[in-house]
Amino acid sequence: MRAPLNAEPPPPGPQWAVPPEGGWTADDLDTLPNLPPHTELIDSSLVFACPQTVFHSRAVSLFSRHLLSSAPPGLESVARLTIDIDRSNRPEPDVVVVRADAVESPQQTRFAAEHVLLAIEVVSDDSVTRDRETKPVKYARAKIPHYWRVENQDGRAVVYVFELEPATGAYTSTGIFHDRMKVSSPFPVDLDLTAIVSRRRAADPQ
């Protein structure tokens, strides 16, 4: 049967980015059109961020503000910018501490790995494996000295702290913190982790 002459064409389907042979490269993140905010490149594949939770938003805000105020001169804290690991990997930690001279422009979208002192990931439901397994290996390979992982355990923040072991080139655990985080490296940090949850929840955990 012939379609009516006045029939409207079907609505266009979603236009997915088709990777080139060999996969995407780190530079493609700055040139591909219509990428969602906070898209990462992991092993030449695009990784899209899920909607942010209140816990995630508060954790990123608390760490970025506190580290910016407590970092010594010559260091800066920046939230949600990507790191150039290699041609196939450009992850986006939730917070990084970098050398101040690495911040070159308000339009900057990335940092070279050698300028990063600390990378922090706040774990989401969709990022557990990446944040616990995939990204630490890549950050260690890039010789980023410190890695912190922030997790939501029943509404409470727990921070897992790792430091690069020079002999093995891998991260080793240097502490697990509940409620209060107090460390001396890479610089002194004393942080009330209960500030991440709502004031009502912190006052009345029941």
N, C-alpha and C positions, 0 to 999 in steps of 0.2 A: 504494500500500500504506500502510495506517495504521501510524504508529509505535507500538511497544509502550507500554502505559500507564505502565510503570515506567521508561521511557527518561529519562535525565538530560538537562537542557538543555545545549547546547554551551557551553564556557567562553567568557566574555566576551572580546571582542577588546580591543586597546589603546585607551584613551580619549585621542585626540589633541585638543589645544586647537584650537578653530576660531576663527580671527581674526575680529574684527568688521569691518564695512565701514570701509575706510580703514587697516586694520592696527592692530597693538598700539601702545600709547603707553608712555612711560617709566614712568609710575606703575603700569602693569599688572604689572611685574616684582615688585612688592611685594604684589600681591593675587591673582595667578593661583595656584590650588592645584596642588600636586604637581609644580612645576617642578624639574628636576634642578639640583644645585648649579652655580653659576657660569654660569647662563644669561645671555646678553647680548641686547640689542636693537639690531639694525643695520637701518636703513632700514625700520622698522616690522615687521621679521621677527624671530622668536626664533631665536637661534643657541645650540646646545647644545655643551657642552665634551666632547671625547673623553677617554678614560682618560689620565691623566697619566703621562708617562715619568719615569724616574729623572733623566735630564738636566734635564727641565723642573722637577722638584721641587727639585733641588739648585741650579739657577740662581735660581729664585725665592727660595729660602731664603738663598743667599749675598748677593744684591743687597739684599733687605729688611733683613737683619741689618746688613750693612756700612753701608748708607745711614742706617739708624736711629742707628748709633753715630757716624757722621762728619758728619751734618747739623748745621749751626749751630743755636743756640737759636732757637726760633720756627718750626722746620720739623719735620715728622715723616714717616717712611716707613711705608706701610701696604700690605699685600699683598692683592690680589684683591678690591677694592671697585670698584663701578661709578662712572662719571662721567656726569653729566647734560650731554650735548652740546646736545640739543634734544628736542622732543616725540617724535621718531621714532628717536632714537639714544641708547642708554645702554650703551656698551661697558664691558668690564671689563678694564683693563690688569692685567698680572701684578703689577706694583709701581707705586705712585705716591708722589711726594713732594708733600706739601701743607703749607699753613700750619697751624701747630699749632692755631689757633683754629677750624679747619674740623672738627676732631674734637670732636663735641658730645656723643656718647652711645655707650656700649658696644653699643647696639642699632642703631647707624647702619649703613645699607647703601649709601650713595651720597655723592658729593661734587659740589658745583657746580664746573663747569669753571674758573671764575675763581679757585678756590682751589688749583688744581693747578699746580705748578711743573715737574714732570717725570713723564712716563708711560713705562713700560718694558713691552715685549712680548717674551716668550720664544716663539719661533716653534715651532709643532708642525706635523706633516705636514698636518693639515687646515686650518691657519690661515695658510699661506704668503701667499696672495693678500690676505687681510684685513690681515695685519701689514705687508706690504710696500707695499700700494696703498691699500686702503680706509680703514683706521684713521688712517694719517698725514694724509690729507686732512681727515678729520673733526677730529682733534686740532689741526691747524693752523688750521682754520676757527674752532675754539673758543679760539684764541690761547693754547694751552698752550705755554710757551716752549721746552721741551726734550722730545725724544723719542729713546729708545734702543731698538734692536732687537737681540735676542740670538739667534744662530743656532748650531745644532749642525752643524759641518762635519767629518765623519769623526771624531766623538767629541771634537772640540775646540771650545771656545766662541769665537765671533767676535762682537764688539759693534760695531754701526754707530751712530754718534752724530750727531744732527741738532739744529740750533738754528733757531728761527723767525727768518726774515729780515723785519724790519718793513716794508720797502718793498714786498715782493711778497706778504706774508702766507703764504708757503710755507716749508717746511723746506729748509735747506741742509745738506749733509754737512760735518761738522767733524772727522771722524776715523773710522778703522776700526782696531780693536784686536784683536790676537791675544796670547794668553798673559798679557799684563799690560795693564791699562787705567789710564791716568793722565790725568786731566782737571782743569781748574781751574774749570769752569763746569757747572752752576750753583753749585757749591762744590767745593773740592778733594776728589778721589776717587783713591785709589791701590789698585787691586784686582788680586789674583792670580787670573786667570781659570782657571788650571789646577786650582784647588780645586773646580771644578764637576765634573770627572771623578773617577773613583775613584782612590784613592791608588796602586793597583797600575798602572793605566793611565798615570797621570802619571809614575810612576817608570820604566815600561817601555812606551813607545808601540808597540813591536812586539808 
